[in-house]
Amino acid sequence: MSLCLVLHDLGAAPASAEKVFFEAIYEIAPEHWPITPRAVLVATGVSPAYLRDHLLRALKKEDAPDVVLTITRVPADAAWHNLSPEGEAWLRDMLEE
């Protein structure tokens, strides 16, 4: 399983789009940690491209054409600063797997 960083901006999408977006993430990435309102780490067995397409399919149903997504794998030597203790522990656990 790999760890991915999902950066997202749902733009002017309807309020329901955020709920649909996170439900779509949870469908294929049950292990996740929201870093900020527009960034989430997900542990998943799918590729970044597959995850992107999966999220876009879900958002298409919510008429969210202006969504901006960047999804990339997080390498084992990732560095970070100022995460909550829980977030840092989760991140370390996911990178060790």
BELFENTA-V87837 format. One record per run of one state. SS is the DSSP state (h for helix, s for strand, l for the rest). FROM is the first residue (numbers start at 1). TO is the last residue. Records with the same first field share a line. If there is no record, write none. Layout:
SS=FROM-TO, FROM-TO
This chain:
l=1-1, 10-15, 29-30, 37-38, 45-47, 61-67, 74-84, 97-97
s=2-9, 31-36, 39-44, 68-73
h=16-28, 48-60, 85-96
